[in-house]
Amino acid sequence: MTVQEQVVIDVPAVPSRTVEPYDFRRPTTLARDHSRVLELAFETFARQWGTQLTAKVRVLSQVTCDEVVMQTYDEYAAELPSTTTMVLCEIEDLAAKAVIQFPAASALSWVGYMLGGSNSYSAPERKFTQIEQALVRRLVDDALEDLRYSLGTMLVSMISLDTIQYNSQFAQAAATSDLMIVATFAVRVGDTTAAATVAVPAEALLPQLGEANPTSTATNARELVTSQLTWAPVGLSLRLAPVMVKPSLILELAVGDVLHLSHPQHRPLELAVEGQPFAQAAVGANGSRLACVIVTTEEKS
């Protein structure tokens, strides 16, 4: 008798895909060039912010930038905890406001450090008292200075602290469809790490970044190449006439040896650009420095 074996093959289930609608009239994806510029700016802000926190709370602090994306304000607010600290900042000539967001419990621990507390200090998520709010506003004012410095010419409008909100669903910093540049940070103060975000209206930054993929016409290609070559750095050397020697002479060279050159004393030296001779020059001086005087030039087609 034969024994038949039944082999069962487990086929892994195909993961379901989430399909999200995309509005081509309002793309929410940053161009690669813009994304890189913004990432560098917010990384600079992270370093500056970490230094400021260390100086203010008197505890070693470090801030790192995790991600920079573009989202609608509705998407940004939906990802925030329902109870958190949202510092709204006014931007001159714009209705939308920038946001600096971090957990209230973390901010209270920073305040505790500023007042001489230890890392054992822990506080729940709650609203700030007047004294706590004043200290937090000082920290945010310093952070805004760092943000202005880091963004540089990208942020041409004045930005200033407005109000502090504690509910992400009720804090209407912008219209739900307004695009925001959102940077996510990890803020470590002492032994505690918290997540923080900075959201700036896209209309405040993107116009200064220019076109994502600028193109140039090729009608004046010759003039463009000539203009670029005019500013390209090249190596210029003043040299004696070369002499042919055997490898054995090079291998036996020692300190004090004398090489006999075939260059006459009355003959000008050779001026070369990137190894290519183009002129002859005599040795001279310009004040306390050596110089050369062009004697003849060589034009080659």
N, C-alpha and C positions, 0 to 999 in steps of 0.2 A: 504494500500500500504506500501511496505517496502522501506526504503531508504538505498541504498547501499553506503557505504563509501569506498573510494579508499585511501589506505595507501601507501605513497611513502617513501621508506627507502633509505636514503642517505648512500651510501657505500663510505667510504673515499678512495681516490685514493692511490694506492700503489706507494710510492716514487720510482723514477727511481734510479738505482744503477749505480755508476760510476766504470767501470772496468778498472784497470790500469795494464799494463803488468809488470811482475816481473821477473827479471833476477836472477835465482838461482845460477848462477856462481859468481855473485857479490851481495850478500845480502846487503840491505841497512837498516837493522834493528839491533840495538844494542842489545847485550845480556843483560839480566837483571842485572847480576853482574857488567858488564862493565858500564851500564847506571847509576847504583847507585854510583859507584866510581866517574864517571865524573860529575854527578850532585852535589856531595859533593864538588868536586874541584871547579866547577864554582860558587857555592854558596859562597865559601870562597873568590873567586875572586871578586864577586859582593860586598861583605862587604868591602874588601880592596879598591876597586875602588871608592866606595862611600866615604870612609874616605879620600882618596887622593883628590877627587874632592872638598870636603868640605874645605880641607886645602888650595887648590890652588885658587879656585874661591871665597873663604871667604863667602860662602853662604851654608846653611844647605843642604846637598845633600844625596840622598839615591839611591842605585842601588839594584834591586832584579832580581834574575834569574827566568825566567818563564818556560823555556823548553830547553832540550838538546836532539838533534836528530842527526842522520847520514843521509846525503843527498849527491847526486852528486853535483859537483860544478855548473852544468847547472841548476839544480833544485833550488839551493840556490840563484844564481844570478837572476833567473826569478822572485823570490818572492820579490826582492828589488825594491825600487822606481827607476825610470830611472835616476833621478838626486839626488845624495846623496854623502856623504863623505865616501870613502873607503880607509883606510890606509893599504897598502900592506906591509907585514913584511916577510923578508927573513928568512928561516930556514936552518941552516947549513946542507949541503949534500943532500938537497931536491930541486927538480925543482919547485914543487908547493909551493905557498906562503900562509901564514896565512893572515886573513883579520879582521880588526876591523872597523865596519861600524856604522855610526850614521848620523842623518840629519845635513846638513851644517848649517841650520838656528839655530839649537840647539848649535852647536859648536861656532857659532858667538855670541850667547847670553852668553855662558860661557866666551868667550874672553871679552865681554862687562863687565861682572862682575869683571873679573881680572883687568880691566882698570878703575874700579870705577863706572861703570854704574849701573843703577837700573833695577828692574824687568820689567819696562815699555819698555826696549830696545827690539826692534824686527827687525829682518833682514830677507831678502828673501834668497832663495836657490841660492847661487852663489859661485864662486871660491874665495879662500882666497887671501888676499894681502900678501906680504912678511912678514909683521909684524904679521898678523893673523896666517899665516902658521907656523911661528916660535913658537908662543904661543901654537898652537894646537899640534905641534910636542912634546913640553915639556909635555903636558898633556898625550899624547899617550906613551911617553917614561916611564912615571910613571906607566901607566896602564900595559905596558909590564913587568915591574918589578913585579907588583902584579900578573900578569899571570904566570910568571916563578915560583914565590913563591907558588902560589896556586896549580899548576900542579905538582910541586915537581919532583919526580923521573919519572913521566910519560913523561916529556919533557926533554929528555937527550941532544938534540941538541940546539945550541945557536940560539936565535931568535933576530932579530934587525929590526928597522924601515927602510923601503926602500923608497917608494914613496906614494903620495896621489893622488887618482883618484876621479873624480866627476861624472862619468857615469858608472853605474853598468853593462851595456852591452858591454862596450869597455875595462873594466878593467879585463884582463885575468890573474887572480892569479893562475889558475890551468887549466888543461885540462877539457873539459866538462864532461868526465866520471869519473874523480877523485873523490873519496869519501872524504867528509869533515865532521868533528864533528862540528855541528853548535849549539851554545848556544844563546838564545834570552833573552834580558834584558829590563827592564823598568828603565830608568834613570830619576830620579826626582831631579832637581836643582831649589831650591826656590819653586815657584808655578807652574813650567812648567815640564811636563813629556814627555819624548821622548823614542821611541823604538830604541834599538841598538842590534847589533849582533856581535858575535865573531866566526869566522870559522877557524878551524885548520885542516890541512890535516890529515886524519885518519892514514896514514902510519907513522906519527910522534908520535902518542899516543898509538895506539892499540898494537903494539909489546910489550910494557912495561906492558900491562895489563894481559898478559898470556892467557891461554886457558879459554874459557868462562865457560865450565863445566868440569873441570879436574876430572879424575877418577883414583882410585888407585886399584891395584891388591889385591886380598884377599889371596894370597898365604902366606903372612907373617902377617896375621891378629893378631896373638897372640903377635908378637913383637911390632906391632903398638899400640895395646891396652896397653901393658906393658909400652911402652915409654910414652904414653899419661898420664897414671896413675902416673908415676914417677913425673910429673910436676904439677899434680892437687893439689891445696892447700887444707889442711885438718886442723881441729881444734884439738889442743893438750892441754890437761888439766892435772894438778896435783891436786889430791883431796884426802880428808880424807875418811875413810870408812863410808858409809851411815848409818844413824840411823833411826829407825822406830818411828814415833810419831803419835798421834791422831790429826785429823783435829781441834778439840777444842783447842789444845795447839797452833796451828798455828794462829787461829783466835784471841787468847787472847795475842799474843806476843806484847810487848811494849818496849820502849827504856829502856835499863838497865837490861832486863831479861837475864838469863844465861841458855844456853842449854848444857846439859851434853852429850858429845860424847863418843862413845864406842871405840874410836881409842886409843890404848896405845901409850905412848910417845916414846917407843923404836921401834915401828913398822914403817917400811917405808910407805911412801904415795903411792897411786895408780896413775900410769901414764896411761891416756886413750886417744885414738884417736876417735873423733866423738862419745864419750860415751862408746866405747869398750875398756876395760882394756887390756894392752899388756905388761906392765912392772911395776916394783916397783922401787921407787927412794927415796933417802934421801934428806932432805933440806940442801942446802949449799949456798955459795955466790961466785960471780964472780966480784971482785972489789967492786963497790958500789951497785951492783944489786944482787937480789936473784937468785939462780940457784938450780938445782937438779942434783944429782949424781945417775946414773942408778945402781941399786943393783942386780936385777934379771929381766929376760925377760920371757914372757909366749908365747910359740908357740902353736897356735891352728890350727888344720887341717880344 
